Structures are given as C-alpha cells and as structure tokens.
C-alpha cells in the first residue's frame, strides 16, 4: 500500500532530509491544482508552463499562493497547449 498522509499526523520520512522541494515535474495532470506534500517531499510544479496554475510558497511559513489558470491569464497565447491537447487525445491501452 502506498503511503497515505491522512493516516498519521507525524508521517515517516522517505529520506534523511527534513524537507525536499521538487519542481519541473508537473502534478496538474493528476488533478492537483495546489502544492502537494507527501512525507517530507513537496511537489511544487502545478503546471503553469502548460495549462495549469502558477504556485509559490514561502518555505519558512508554508503559506502558498496560486494564480488563476494560465489560459485565463493569456487567452491568446497558444504556448504548449497544442501539445497538451495532443497528449490528452492519446489513449493508453493497458496489457495483461
């Protein structure tokens, strides 16, 4: 079973570090629109470079800010949206 942070208020650590911040690994494709923390790992990339939102965090206070969706901020800019639409149109077939 994967770790479920809701089960324990003091989750175990995956590493010897107190906190780890990871970017350039978008989580918006999994339905997350806010930063995600699992154990001591913070997933920071909410997909502003694609079609998600821009998020920032004050790492001292853990206060977070999130923008409106990028497409609403720059409606006339195509950016990487063609790629996103292509990726969403690809169907994954699972084998046995």
C-alpha positions in Angstrom: 0.0 0.0 0.0 1.3 3.5 -0.9 1.8 5.9 2.0 -1.4 7.8 2.9 -0.5 11.1 4.7 -4.0 11.3 6.2 -3.4 8.2 8.3 -0.7 9.8 10.5 -0.1 13.3 11.7 3.6 12.5 12.0 4.4 10.7 8.8 7.6 8.8 8.3 10.5 10.3 6.3 11.5 8.8 3.0 15.0 10.4 3.2 17.3 11.8 5.8 16.3 15.4 4.8 13.8 17.5 6.7 12.2 18.8 3.6 12.6 18.4 -0.2 11.2 20.7 -2.8 10.6 19.3 -6.3 9.8 21.3 -9.4 9.8 20.6 -13.1 7.6 17.6 -12.5 4.0 18.8 -13.2 1.3 17.4 -10.9 -1.6 19.3 -12.6 -2.2 16.3 -15.0 -3.1 14.2 -11.9 -5.8 16.7 -10.9 -3.9 18.7 -8.4 -4.3 22.5 -8.5 -2.3 23.2 -5.3 1.0 22.1 -3.9 1.2 18.5 -2.7 3.2 17.3 0.3 3.9 13.6 0.9 6.2 12.8 3.9 8.9 15.4 3.7 8.6 15.9 -0.1 6.8 19.0 -1.6 5.7 18.7 -5.2 5.8 22.3 -6.3 5.0 22.3 -10.1 1.3 23.0 -10.7 1.8 23.2 -14.5 2.0 27.0 -15.2 4.2 26.1 -18.2 1.3 24.1 -19.7 -2.3 24.7 -18.8 -2.2 24.7 -15.0 -1.6 27.4 -12.5 1.4 29.2 -11.1 2.1 28.4 -7.4 4.6 29.8 -5.0 5.4 29.1 -1.3 7.1 30.9 1.5 9.1 27.9 2.7 9.6 29.4 6.2 5.8 29.8 6.9 4.4 27.3 4.3 2.0 29.9 3.1 1.1 29.3 -0.5 -0.3 31.5 -3.3 -1.8 30.1 -6.6 -2.7 32.1 -9.7 -5.8 31.8 -11.8 -5.4 29.2 -14.6 -2.8 30.2 -17.2 -5.3 30.0 -20.1 -7.4 32.7 -18.4 -4.3 34.9 -17.9 -3.1 34.6 -21.5 -6.1 33.6 -23.6 -4.5 34.5 -27.0 -1.2 32.7 -26.3 -1.1 29.2 -27.6 2.1 28.1 -25.8 2.3 24.4 -25.2 -1.5 23.9 -25.4 -1.3 22.1 -28.7 0.9 19.5 -27.0 -1.4 19.2 -24.1 -4.4 18.7 -26.4 -2.5 16.0 -28.3 -1.4 14.2 -25.1 -5.0 14.2 -23.8 -6.2 12.7 -27.0 -3.8 9.7 -26.8 -5.5 6.6 -25.3 -3.4 4.3 -23.1 -4.1 0.6 -23.5 -3.1 -1.5 -20.6 -1.9 -5.0 -21.2 -2.1 -8.1 -19.0 
